[in-house]
Amino acid sequence: VTVARNGDVSSDLTVTLAGSDPAQMTLPAEVVIPAGQHSQRFSAAAVEDGIVDGDALVTVTATAPGYTLTTAHVTVVDADRAALTLALAGAQLAEGQTMTGTVTRDAVATEDVLIDVSVSGTNQLSVPALVVIPAGETSVELDLTAVDDALVETSTTYTVAVSAAGHDGDSATVEVPQNDVPVLTLVLPAES
């Protein structure tokens, strides 16, 4: 950022700086324009606060004795991303049973948030492809259902993942234990 003066440059000029929102942007309290110079550069930095709070308009004010107060407006872009977490009601889910999971966003959104849901190996565990966290809310529940079949399989652990545009996603695992037993079948010939 540069602060500049016009007029007499025969002596140093101390310029006092202030920002309207120090929680969003830091800048020095003063900057000196050296004698013989019309301007001086200084650094301003956005504050990385780890909070998803949207972009912020910060007004920077510069004052110096004998000079008119001046202001500039800077938009501090929020680089923080909202995070999703997925919590499942249990670690195991028997075939034919349903379990609830909860997707939570770490900040309230002003618009609906569309959450993509996926599962590794889709033949045994059913999940919705999409759930929505409504505007003004921080979470939504979803159902996971283990498919009940007559196939003899090994117990399998599945990873359920949630993601959304502009968000850090999350995942959780659930095991579907084998509950089908091998069956012998006798086929008798028809009598003639």
Backbone as CSV, one residue per row, in Angstrom:
resi,resn,N_x,N_y,N_z,CA_x,CA_y,CA_z,C_x,C_y,C_z
1,VAL,0.863,-1.159,0.000,0.000,0.000,0.000,0.910,1.222,0.000
2,THR,0.485,2.285,-0.638,1.291,3.499,-0.701,0.495,4.676,-0.160
3,VAL,1.158,5.500,0.675,0.575,6.751,1.119,1.394,7.856,0.447
4,ALA,0.712,8.851,-0.089,1.395,9.907,-0.843,0.961,11.280,-0.349
5,ARG,1.857,12.253,-0.548,1.549,13.636,-0.199,1.857,14.516,-1.396
6,ASN,1.253,15.692,-1.416,1.627,16.711,-2.382,2.147,17.898,-1.584
7,GLY,2.693,18.876,-2.220,3.175,20.048,-1.493,4.605,19.891,-1.034
8,ASP,4.934,20.544,0.076,6.287,20.652,0.614,6.825,19.274,0.997
9,VAL,8.007,18.943,0.491,8.650,17.670,0.815,9.998,17.899,1.506
10,SER,10.185,19.087,2.089,11.476,19.421,2.672,11.744,18.723,4.005
11,SER,10.728,18.146,4.624,10.936,17.449,5.902,10.137,16.152,5.930
12,ASP,10.524,15.285,6.895,9.777,14.034,7.089,8.333,14.364,7.449
13,LEU,7.416,13.491,7.022,6.007,13.643,7.396,5.544,12.336,8.025
14,THR,5.089,12.393,9.262,4.552,11.213,9.944,3.058,11.147,9.681
15,VAL,2.648,10.028,9.094,1.239,9.797,8.756,0.697,8.746,9.713
16,THR,-0.425,9.066,10.356,-1.086,8.122,11.265,-2.099,7.311,10.471
17,LEU,-2.044,5.994,10.643,-2.934,5.080,9.915,-3.874,4.392,10.899
18,ALA,-5.084,4.109,10.440,-6.045,3.351,11.249,-6.912,2.524,10.314
19,GLY,-7.234,1.317,10.756,-8.142,0.445,10.008,-9.439,0.295,10.771
20,SER,-10.543,0.205,10.066,-11.850,0.121,10.728,-12.117,-1.229,11.384
21,ASP,-11.360,-2.269,10.973,-11.602,-3.604,11.532,-10.275,-4.342,11.721
22,PRO,-9.596,-4.108,12.863,-8.303,-4.762,13.092,-8.397,-6.280,13.190
23,ALA,-9.588,-6.815,13.394,-9.737,-8.273,13.416,-9.647,-8.852,12.008
24,GLN,-9.777,-8.008,10.990,-9.722,-8.462,9.604,-8.418,-8.071,8.900
25,MET,-7.826,-6.925,9.289,-6.627,-6.450,8.608,-5.722,-5.699,9.582
26,THR,-4.415,-5.994,9.502,-3.442,-5.275,10.321,-2.637,-4.333,9.443
27,LEU,-2.253,-3.198,10.037,-1.408,-2.231,9.352,-0.653,-1.447,10.421
28,PRO,0.456,-0.805,10.050,1.206,-0.059,11.057,0.407,1.150,11.549
29,ALA,0.686,1.566,12.776,-0.006,2.731,13.335,0.479,4.019,12.675
30,GLU,1.731,3.995,12.226,2.298,5.186,11.581,3.222,4.766,10.459
31,VAL,3.394,5.675,9.517,4.391,5.508,8.464,5.011,6.884,8.230
32,VAL,6.298,6.919,7.974,6.998,8.183,7.754,7.336,8.307,6.272
33,ILE,6.907,9.433,5.696,7.329,9.756,4.328,8.603,10.584,4.487
34,PRO,9.748,10.079,4.023,11.012,10.780,4.242,11.080,12.125,3.493
35,ALA,11.899,13.016,4.030,12.134,14.298,3.369,12.599,14.042,1.943
36,GLY,12.113,14.853,1.032,12.478,14.719,-0.375,11.632,13.703,-1.135
37,GLN,10.780,12.984,-0.429,9.942,11.959,-1.069,8.474,12.387,-1.045
38,HIS,7.754,11.980,-2.081,6.315,12.269,-2.154,5.460,11.130,-1.606
39,SER,6.062,9.924,-1.480,5.261,8.781,-1.040,6.114,7.787,-0.271
40,GLN,5.412,6.883,0.401,6.086,5.810,1.128,5.177,4.578,1.107
41,ARG,5.776,3.439,0.857,5.026,2.178,0.865,4.986,1.621,2.283
42,PHE,3.928,0.901,2.584,3.823,0.185,3.859,3.048,-1.095,3.618
43,SER,3.174,-2.031,4.546,2.504,-3.328,4.412,1.229,-3.376,5.241
44,ALA,0.224,-3.969,4.670,-1.026,-4.285,5.363,-1.280,-5.764,5.111
45,ALA,-1.846,-6.445,6.084,-2.038,-7.888,5.934,-3.424,-8.303,6.422
46,ALA,-4.019,-9.215,5.672,-5.292,-9.810,6.111,-5.006,-10.726,7.286
47,VAL,-5.910,-10.747,8.260,-5.764,-11.601,9.436,-6.370,-12.961,9.119
48,GLU,-5.557,-14.002,9.244,-6.069,-15.363,9.068,-6.588,-15.820,10.422
49,ASP,-7.911,-15.779,10.570,-8.505,-16.049,11.881,-9.098,-17.443,12.016
50,GLY,-9.113,-18.214,10.929,-9.671,-19.558,11.000,-11.177,-19.587,11.153
51,ILE,-11.827,-18.449,10.946,-13.276,-18.347,11.093,-13.888,-18.064,9.724
52,VAL,-14.887,-18.839,9.360,-15.596,-18.596,8.105,-16.607,-17.490,8.376
53,ASP,-16.242,-16.262,8.009,-17.122,-15.132,8.292,-17.365,-14.238,7.083
54,GLY,-16.991,-14.697,5.911,-17.249,-13.942,4.685,-16.262,-12.801,4.491
55,ASP,-16.336,-12.212,3.310,-15.474,-11.084,2.986,-15.849,-9.891,3.861
56,ALA,-14.862,-9.015,4.122,-15.103,-7.847,4.978,-14.568,-6.592,4.294
57,LEU,-15.345,-5.522,4.360,-14.917,-4.233,3.833,-14.243,-3.469,4.966
58,VAL,-12.964,-3.132,4.778,-12.191,-2.412,5.787,-11.870,-1.029,5.241
59,THR,-12.100,-0.013,6.053,-11.759,1.361,5.684,-10.429,1.711,6.336
60,VAL,-9.464,2.143,5.523,-8.163,2.588,6.017,-8.164,4.113,5.989
61,THR,-7.789,4.717,7.129,-7.769,6.174,7.253,-6.331,6.639,7.460
62,ALA,-5.936,7.688,6.747,-4.609,8.280,6.893,-4.772,9.751,7.271
63,THR,-4.053,10.171,8.343,-4.101,11.569,8.781,-2.681,12.048,9.051
64,ALA,-2.472,13.346,8.813,-1.187,13.982,9.108,-1.442,15.466,9.350
65,PRO,-0.653,16.100,10.237,-0.849,17.523,10.524,-0.726,18.368,9.253
66,GLY,-1.724,19.217,9.021,-1.713,20.097,7.871,-2.241,19.468,6.594
67,TYR,-2.675,18.235,6.641,-3.195,17.537,5.462,-4.639,17.121,5.716
68,THR,-5.399,17.033,4.641,-6.779,16.579,4.711,-6.804,15.068,4.960
69,LEU,-7.673,14.649,5.862,-7.869,13.225,6.127,-8.256,12.528,4.827
70,THR,-7.722,11.318,4.621,-8.087,10.553,3.431,-8.416,9.118,3.833
71,THR,-9.280,8.484,3.055,-9.658,7.098,3.324,-9.581,6.282,2.046
72,ALA,-9.420,4.993,2.237,-9.473,4.030,1.133,-10.200,2.801,1.658
73,HIS,-10.888,2.125,0.780,-11.648,0.933,1.165,-10.993,-0.295,0.550
74,VAL,-10.833,-1.324,1.379,-10.204,-2.570,0.959,-11.145,-3.713,1.306
75,THR,-11.376,-4.601,0.348,-12.152,-5.803,0.644,-11.187,-6.912,1.030
76,VAL,-11.307,-7.396,2.257,-10.496,-8.508,2.735,-11.275,-9.782,2.406
77,VAL,-10.708,-10.589,1.522,-11.371,-11.802,1.071,-11.152,-12.906,2.112
78,ASP,-12.241,-13.512,2.538,-12.180,-14.589,3.524,-11.638,-15.848,2.855
79,ALA,-10.449,-16.267,3.262,-9.819,-17.453,2.685,-10.132,-18.717,3.482
80,ASP,-10.833,-18.560,4.583,-11.168,-19.721,5.404,-12.294,-20.514,4.746
81,ARG,-12.205,-21.817,4.870,-13.221,-22.699,4.299,-14.022,-23.331,5.426
82,ALA,-15.304,-23.456,5.173,-16.139,-24.162,6.139,-15.748,-25.641,6.120
83,ALA,-15.902,-26.287,7.249,-15.558,-27.702,7.351,-16.816,-28.515,7.643
84,LEU,-16.878,-29.675,7.020,-17.954,-30.630,7.275,-17.409,-31.744,8.151
85,THR,-18.252,-32.261,9.046,-17.898,-33.457,9.798,-19.035,-34.460,9.648
86,LEU,-18.670,-35.723,9.624,-19.646,-36.805,9.511,-19.522,-37.685,10.743
87,ALA,-20.612,-37.843,11.477,-20.643,-38.723,12.651,-21.696,-39.800,12.409
88,LEU,-21.293,-41.051,12.564,-22.220,-42.174,12.402,-22.647,-42.672,13.779
89,ALA,-23.853,-43.220,13.846,-24.418,-43.678,15.127,-23.722,-44.914,15.667
90,GLY,-22.943,-45.591,14.860,-22.248,-46.797,15.321,-21.138,-47.178,14.367
91,ALA,-20.390,-48.213,14.765,-19.263,-48.676,13.953,-19.636,-49.877,13.093
92,GLN,-20.764,-50.554,13.422,-21.218,-51.719,12.666,-22.684,-51.557,12.310
93,LEU,-23.039,-52.125,11.164,-24.418,-52.079,10.686,-24.758,-53.430,10.077
94,ALA,-25.703,-54.127,10.682,-26.085,-55.462,10.213,-26.908,-55.360,8.937
95,GLU,-26.805,-56.391,8.096,-27.595,-56.434,6.869,-29.076,-56.258,7.194
96,GLY,-29.742,-55.452,6.391,-31.168,-55.204,6.566,-31.475,-54.114,7.579
97,GLN,-30.456,-53.564,8.215,-30.656,-52.536,9.233,-30.301,-51.150,8.682
98,THR,-30.800,-50.120,9.365,-30.531,-48.734,8.986,-29.874,-48.016,10.160
99,MET,-28.928,-47.151,9.848,-28.214,-46.358,10.847,-28.298,-44.894,10.443
100,THR,-28.323,-44.027,11.422,-28.354,-42.588,11.157,-26.946,-42.020,11.211
101,GLY,-26.681,-41.100,10.300,-25.445,-40.337,10.332,-25.813,-38.861,10.375
102,THR,-24.927,-38.037,10.906,-25.168,-36.603,10.967,-24.018,-35.871,10.294
103,VAL,-24.366,-35.012,9.329,-23.383,-34.149,8.679,-23.523,-32.775,9.325
104,THR,-22.403,-32.253,9.845,-22.418,-30.957,10.521,-21.455,-30.007,9.827
105,ARG,-21.906,-28.768,9.673,-21.076,-27.685,9.124,-20.650,-26.826,10.298
106,ASP,-19.395,-26.381,10.310,-18.881,-25.658,11.481,-19.318,-24.204,11.573
107,ALA,-20.137,-23.754,10.634,-20.666,-22.385,10.681,-22.048,-22.381,10.032
108,VAL,-22.899,-21.496,10.493,-24.236,-21.372,9.916,-24.114,-20.726,8.540
109,ALA,-24.789,-21.279,7.551,-24.769,-20.728,6.198,-26.038,-19.916,5.954
110,THR,-25.911,-18.910,5.108,-27.069,-18.085,4.770,-27.870,-18.672,3.618
111,GLU,-27.306,-19.679,2.957,-27.993,-20.370,1.856,-27.934,-21.873,2.120
112,ASP,-28.821,-22.623,1.458,-28.768,-24.081,1.556,-27.393,-24.570,1.107
113,VAL,-26.873,-25.603,1.789,-25.599,-26.203,1.411,-25.883,-27.616,0.918
114,LEU,-25.549,-27.885,-0.353,-25.754,-29.202,-0.956,-24.553,-30.076,-0.632
115,ILE,-24.818,-31.203,0.003,-23.763,-32.114,0.449,-23.811,-33.375,-0.400
116,ASP,-22.703,-33.668,-1.087,-22.584,-34.913,-1.842,-22.172,-36.019,-0.874
117,VAL,-22.836,-37.170,-0.988,-22.535,-38.308,-0.128,-22.121,-39.466,-1.032
118,SER,-21.014,-40.105,-0.694,-20.562,-41.252,-1.481,-20.110,-42.353,-0.536
119,VAL,-20.053,-43.563,-1.067,-19.622,-44.706,-0.267,-18.717,-45.574,-1.128
120,SER,-17.680,-46.100,-0.516,-16.800,-47.022,-1.234,-17.513,-48.358,-1.369
121,GLY,-17.453,-48.985,-2.532,-18.096,-50.282,-2.729,-19.582,-50.232,-2.486
122,THR,-20.352,-49.863,-3.465,-21.775,-49.574,-3.277,-22.691,-50.796,-3.284
123,ASN,-22.156,-52.008,-3.339,-23.049,-53.162,-3.461,-23.699,-53.588,-2.144
124,GLN,-23.167,-53.173,-0.988,-23.684,-53.651,0.283,-24.259,-52.540,1.164
125,LEU,-23.885,-51.282,0.907,-24.313,-50.171,1.748,-24.967,-49.108,0.881
126,SER,-26.169,-48.703,1.269,-26.930,-47.715,0.498,-26.982,-46.396,1.274
127,VAL,-26.641,-45.303,0.583,-26.703,-43.958,1.173,-27.345,-43.025,0.148
128,PRO,-27.935,-41.918,0.584,-28.452,-40.959,-0.391,-27.277,-40.290,-1.106
129,ALA,-27.462,-39.947,-2.366,-26.396,-39.295,-3.125,-26.210,-37.839,-2.710
130,LEU,-27.276,-37.235,-2.163,-27.244,-35.813,-1.835,-28.128,-35.545,-0.627
131,VAL,-27.644,-34.718,0.293,-28.452,-34.204,1.394,-28.246,-32.697,1.442
132,VAL,-29.143,-31.991,2.105,-29.083,-30.530,2.138,-29.103,-30.043,3.585
133,ILE,-28.132,-29.194,3.918,-28.191,-28.476,5.188,-28.920,-27.176,4.872
134,PRO,-30.107,-26.996,5.434,-30.892,-25.794,5.110,-30.213,-24.511,5.612
135,ALA,-30.495,-23.408,4.929,-29.993,-22.097,5.359,-30.379,-21.866,6.813
136,GLY,-29.454,-21.333,7.584,-29.719,-21.059,8.985,-29.497,-22.245,9.910
137,GLU,-29.207,-23.413,9.363,-28.965,-24.619,10.154,-27.498,-25.021,10.036
138,THR,-27.044,-25.906,10.923,-25.663,-26.370,10.853,-25.528,-27.867,10.602
139,SER,-26.661,-28.603,10.564,-26.527,-30.047,10.359,-27.748,-30.636,9.670
140,VAL,-27.543,-31.857,9.185,-28.615,-32.632,8.573,-28.319,-34.109,8.848
141,GLU,-29.381,-34.899,9.017,-29.208,-36.329,9.228,-29.401,-37.071,7.919
142,LEU,-28.778,-38.240,7.821,-28.948,-39.105,6.660,-29.008,-40.539,7.146
143,ASP,-29.648,-41.391,6.352,-29.770,-42.808,6.698,-28.819,-43.634,5.848
144,LEU,-28.167,-44.599,6.483,-27.336,-45.597,5.817,-28.047,-46.926,6.002
145,THR,-28.203,-47.679,4.933,-28.884,-48.972,5.019,-27.979,-50.057,4.461
146,ALA,-27.792,-51.116,5.241,-27.027,-52.277,4.776,-27.982,-53.190,4.024
147,VAL,-27.655,-53.497,2.798,-28.508,-54.322,1.940,-28.548,-55.750,2.491
148,ASP,-29.768,-56.278,2.634,-29.940,-57.647,3.112,-30.040,-58.560,1.909
149,ASP,-29.062,-59.442,1.781,-29.071,-60.382,0.663,-28.797,-61.779,1.204
150,ALA,-28.830,-62.752,0.344,-28.583,-64.134,0.762,-27.191,-64.587,0.334
151,LEU,-26.358,-63.634,-0.056,-25.013,-63.982,-0.507,-24.078,-64.140,0.680
152,VAL,-23.226,-65.142,0.621,-22.235,-65.352,1.659,-21.006,-64.540,1.270
153,GLU,-20.732,-63.511,2.082,-19.612,-62.610,1.801,-18.805,-62.450,3.074
154,THR,-17.653,-61.855,2.949,-16.873,-61.543,4.147,-17.380,-60.226,4.719
155,SER,-17.115,-60.015,5.988,-17.441,-58.718,6.592,-16.610,-57.660,5.874
156,THR,-17.233,-56.519,5.618,-16.557,-55.472,4.856,-16.711,-54.128,5.553
157,THR,-15.644,-53.347,5.549,-15.694,-51.992,6.085,-15.817,-51.022,4.921
158,TYR,-16.787,-50.149,5.018,-17.053,-49.158,3.967,-16.713,-47.761,4.481
159,THR,-16.259,-46.920,3.585,-15.994,-45.522,3.905,-17.096,-44.666,3.301
160,VAL,-17.756,-43.896,4.152,-18.791,-42.957,3.709,-18.146,-41.573,3.736
161,ALA,-18.243,-40.847,2.622,-17.609,-39.531,2.518,-18.650,-38.462,2.217
162,VAL,-18.435,-37.267,2.785,-19.292,-36.113,2.499,-18.421,-34.976,1.986
163,SER,-18.964,-34.232,1.000,-18.224,-33.107,0.433,-19.216,-32.074,-0.085
164,ALA,-18.730,-30.843,-0.200,-19.536,-29.752,-0.750,-18.583,-28.712,-1.316
165,ALA,-19.018,-28.016,-2.333,-18.203,-26.967,-2.946,-17.814,-25.932,-1.892
166,GLY,-16.521,-25.575,-1.860,-16.043,-24.567,-0.923,-15.924,-25.033,0.507
167,HIS,-15.957,-26.333,0.737,-15.898,-26.896,2.084,-14.804,-27.956,2.165
168,ASP,-14.246,-28.123,3.344,-13.388,-29.269,3.612,-14.320,-30.424,3.962
169,GLY,-14.151,-31.550,3.290,-15.017,-32.702,3.491,-14.566,-33.564,4.662
170,ASP,-15.280,-34.663,4.860,-14.970,-35.590,5.949,-15.429,-36.977,5.538
171,SER,-15.011,-37.985,6.298,-15.467,-39.351,6.044,-15.495,-40.124,7.358
172,ALA,-16.205,-41.232,7.326,-16.298,-42.128,8.482,-16.447,-43.544,7.935
173,THR,-16.126,-44.514,8.759,-16.225,-45.908,8.310,-17.281,-46.655,9.109
174,VAL,-17.845,-47.650,8.449,-18.810,-48.539,9.086,-18.577,-49.943,8.540
175,GLU,-18.640,-50.924,9.430,-18.456,-52.316,9.021,-19.815,-52.986,8.871
176,VAL,-19.966,-53.711,7.765,-21.157,-54.544,7.569,-20.701,-55.985,7.755
177,PRO,-21.005,-56.573,8.950,-20.561,-57.943,9.203,-21.394,-58.946,8.406
178,GLN,-20.783,-60.067,8.119,-21.465,-61.126,7.372,-22.482,-61.805,8.277
179,ASN,-23.725,-61.911,7.819,-24.733,-62.615,8.622,-25.381,-63.767,7.860
180,ASP,-24.976,-63.961,6.605,-25.530,-65.064,5.819,-24.661,-66.302,6.025
181,VAL,-25.309,-67.440,6.146,-24.575,-68.692,6.348,-24.678,-69.533,5.088
182,PRO,-23.657,-70.327,4.829,-23.730,-71.208,3.665,-24.867,-72.218,3.835
183,VAL,-25.508,-72.529,2.740,-26.652,-73.441,2.761,-26.392,-74.590,1.789
184,LEU,-26.695,-75.796,2.222,-26.646,-76.945,1.332,-28.045,-77.183,0.773
185,THR,-28.105,-77.560,-0.469,-29.386,-77.839,-1.094,-29.342,-79.231,-1.699
186,LEU,-30.383,-79.999,-1.444,-30.515,-81.312,-2.057,-31.555,-81.245,-3.153
187,VAL,-31.210,-81.797,-4.271,-32.174,-81.861,-5.365,-32.396,-83.348,-5.642
188,LEU,-33.604,-83.759,-5.426,-33.942,-85.159,-5.633,-34.508,-85.354,-7.023
189,PRO,-34.169,-86.469,-7.632,-34.714,-86.712,-8.956,-36.228,-86.969,-8.867
190,ALA,-36.925,-86.578,-9.861,-38.366,-86.831,-9.891,-38.597,-88.322,-10.124
191,GLU,-39.590,-88.910,-9.448,-39.887,-90.324,-9.623,-40.581,-90.538,-10.939
192,SER,-40.241,-91.635,-11.554,-40.882,-91.920,-12.826,-42.004,-92.872,-12.693
